[in-house]
Amino acid sequence: MSVAGPSVTGMEERWTSEQVLGLAPDAASRKAGTRLSAPGPWSDTGCTAPAGREGTVVWGLCRGSGSTPYRTVADLGGPAYKCSCPSRKFPCKHVLGLLLLWSAGPGGAVGPAEPPEWVAQWLSARAGAATRKAQRAAGGDGDGLADPEAARRRAELRDARTADGAAELEQRLADGVRAGLAGADRSDSRAWEEVAARMVDAQAPGLAARAGELAVVPSSGPGWPGRLLEEYALLHLLARGVRALDGLPEGPAATVRSRAGRSVDSAALLSTRAVRDDWLVLGSRDSASERLTTRRIWLRGARTGAAALVLSFGAAGRAPDLVLPVGMSVDADLAHHPAARPLRASLGERHAAPAPGPVPPGTAVADALSAYGDALRDDPWLDSWPAVLASVVPVPLDDGWQLADADGGDALPVDPGARGRAGLWRLAAVSGGRPVTVFGECGHRGFSPVTVWSGTEAVPL
Amino acid sequence: MTTSARPSSASPSPSSATATPSWDDLVSTALLGVERRTPPWLQGADDPAAALLDLAAVRTVQRRAGLRPGTAAPLPEPARPDPRPELPPAARRRLALLLADRAAGGSGGRNGSAPNLAELLPQWLAAANAHGYRAPAPLLDALLDAARARSDLRPHALELAGPGALWLAALNPDWKFALRTTAPASPGAAPPPGPEERSTLWQEGLFAERVALLARLRATDPAAALELLRSTWAQERAEDRLMFVDALREGLSASDEPFLEEALSDRSRNVRATAAELLSALPGSALAARMASRALACVSAVPGPGGGLRLVVEAPAGCDAAMERDGVVARPPSGRGERSWWLGQLVDATPLSAWTEAFGLPPAALVELPVADDWQADLHAAWSRAAVRQRDAGWARALLGPLPEPAVRPAPVGDPARLLAVLPEEERAAWVARFVESQGLAESHSMLGVCAVPWSEPLGRAVVDALDIARDAGSYPWSFSGVMGLAERSLDPSAVDRVAPLAALPEETENGSPGAAGYWSEAFGRLAATLRLRATMLQELRPDPAAAP
């Protein structure tokens, strides 16, 4: 890693190439950007990290197939990018190539320079837009405060709608058990999709997602009746919780609300309950669906010891904005979303650039499993809980993998959903049959490894 | 899932239970439907379906909360430690990028202005190995995948990957190839083990380990290596015997002759052929003498019509059992005459010194003698193969002829690229440079391919000049894409000073093809970019931390 020591204001911090590639919207962009990471096509490059700004600004001209070179600029404070190329990818390969070139370090092709006119113009236009946005936001808050009564009425209406939806859902689930689940394997996938749509109308996207998943369990292979009953039962429990919200204590009520899909106001949370800590980035993993890329970033506070999960989303063709390099430590504000067992969190102001973090202390596999069990007391809908395993050996078996305590006879199976991943072989490569520290999610399906430490270096899996 | 549930404590929902149903009871009741059959433990509930789901929820959470670890399977034996130094950080990042580019489908177009990184992987690996580095453990899987996809990468990739890769290959069937690939002995490799250890490794080692042991021992103590091979020869599989015999090429001497003579009777034809080839490369061997006497019997020098000598060829009339035992293949490939086929094999296996001694003429004079009845092509082609096989620079030089003159097509003799490979590097580069200067690039590709990388200054200059001339002549750059690709990989990075100015966009010339100037400018720009990248890559591999940022 090229980054060393805490950041000094105005001093430039270069990203790692992993960090830059984390911005790429897809594999094709990663490849194309890598191709452009050589000095060849670039000219008039430069970067600056003016004091008082959060991130470095990097720019350059890239020769493409046309006669005029593309003007490429990236502001890592946002991050925000601009390129004169016609690509619809965002960021485009030119931005990625430029940033990779810059990430090679101060001895490389991109050195500190005064921004040229076109860069300065873009920066001042962005600053202007940010100010206007802030003013609008301030004005919006004013409106909200002006009529707290209306806001309260809207919330009540929404709660009533959700409760109605939950009652209907509960009825559907009971109907299913009354008639027997044996018919579920053929008949009712369409029916559950309809129920899911009604839950969206009831402003309970969490219920909708769970209801939609019921449709696929019967085709999930041997043992499906048991799994289907588990899902029926947990959704039944959630629907009951939604209907009983008024009577629940604050913590469980918050957990039920967030499980039902009620969003939280991150800005408000950050202004009232933010905790500043050195947050070690334990892992980062992207999962893509048709319309959305979700990036999950797991953190652990050095002083508070608290676990946190931050999500960042990117629409199709765009990478999630938030990039935190695994293994680094970030001095930042963070606010957990209210819950009986807080995990989801929003990241607030970052006070310094990420600095290399320590190898996190971990536990034996039995303790990781107990921690999951303990968390279930507060949130019965948890499928897993983040865990750092210290001193485990990955073992490939005929029918999957396991992580075994290096001293002691305990082992955790690797989540069958993670078995096909190439990352397991990288885990084995790093281990070489010797004990390693592994971060991952530990749950009822087994352990899903996310990061392994090779010496002091964190390796994403 | 090996994880098992803790025996669950009974906690049924108070309103409905009369006895404690098992999880299986719950599942079968739900499957069947409580409407059809309401079990005793649900009777009395207001809504049996809801009560069942309540119970199931409690049980699910109980089961999940009570999960215990499974029992560990036997742990694998750890990989042998790799004592070589780690790559400098910049070089490590470079390797990750090169491998990522390959994984993303490295082939890419020739048209872009950016270099094709996958093409640079082989020389990056060779350079890293020359420094004696080890691969970073987190990149071993990508390195093995790269070597799996491209067998030409295997020796270098596996050398860099070291013992960690062999350990992984023993676990993952996709990487089995690594156990049968021999990595060149690295400079930092351990010296050959003592006789005791040696024998154990030879008896019990993996194929790759055995071949490596044989090669290492052969380099220091050829007789001991032969001894080791003889100890198990009869039990080896045919394809292994072939590789082992081939390992004798290193340090070949007259003391190997008795063993090789025996191998001429081997069950496997490939082993026999290899043994015959090695024997024919031993000028004093009985086989070489037998082949020489057969070959010389076919060729005689007689005074020609103009008074000088000419060669008359009488090809063998048959292929007897003795010839076959000496490695001559009796059946020609389709389309070839038997007699010329046999003649070719006899000449191939005859020590070239036999000709100069028998006729009292140096190679150049022999090559210049006219040959009667259209046998010249056969005879010269066979001499060329013998020169390649016996690595005889004198004969190779004679068969290639003098340095090519402008406007004179050199008479094609055998395969010039293979003959060139026999010449010392410097002479080879000079010959090809002259060829390119006088003949252009059209037939130069395979010859350029045998020149040592990076190309010598005169050769690099000749190729760049020839490309410049091709541009002025108005052709399109993709007619030269093969040479361009070679140049990207092989030009000395310092040649960038000659290439970079050519990337400037010139005026369209009158006789140029439409748009060609732009394409050429792009092609030269890309060439310059690759050369700069290669210079950076080599710089990054230097161990001095001040040199690699």
Interface residues (C-beta under 8 A of the other chain):
Chain A: M1 S2 T16 S17 L21 A27 A28 R30 K31 T34 R35 L36 S37 A38 P39 G40 P41 R63 G64 S65 G97 L100 A104 G105 P106 G107 G108 E170 L173 A174 D175 V177 R178 A179 G180 L181 A182 P225 G226 L229 E230 Y232 A233 L234 H236 L237 V365 A366 L369 Y372 G373 D374 L376 R377 P380 V393 V395 P396 L397 Q402 A404 D405 A406 G408 G409 D410 A411 L412 P413 P416 A422 W425 R426 A428 A429 V430 G432 G433 R434 G443 H444 R445 G446 V452 S454 E457 V459
Chain B: M1 T2 T3 W23 L26 V27 A30 L31 L32 G33 V34 E35 R36 D47 P48 A49 A50 L52 L53 D54 L55 A56 A57 R59 T60 V61 R63 R64 A65 G66 L67 R68 P69 G70 T71 A72 A73 L75 P76 E77 P78 A79 P89 A90 R93 A96 L97 A100 D101 A104 G105 G108 N111 G112 S113 A114 P115 N116 L117 P136 A137 P138 L139 L140 D141 G164 W167 L168 L171 N172 E522 G525 R526 A528 A529 T530 R532 L533 T536 P549
